[in-house]
Amino acid sequence: IPRPPNSFIVFRSHWWLENKGCPAVETDHREVSRIVGRHWRALSEDERQPFRRESEVLKREHALKYPGYKYAPGTRKSNKLKKK
């Protein structure tokens, strides 16, 4: 079960949809996250508010779709186990 997106992830998705067609935009998603993180930190609380609201809506929808869901992080298997 996927986790509901937080406000930064909602912002990052919105930013990517607006900018992915631009040839000057980085395509390495690690670097995209760094760039978007700088944009996110530069936003005022008022500018962040729409993304926070959307995140809350998605969180409520997630709770309805997956009642009783509780995030329980597990340890990741190493790639060596997958190759065997």
Beta strands, then each sheet from edge to edge (+ up, - down):
end
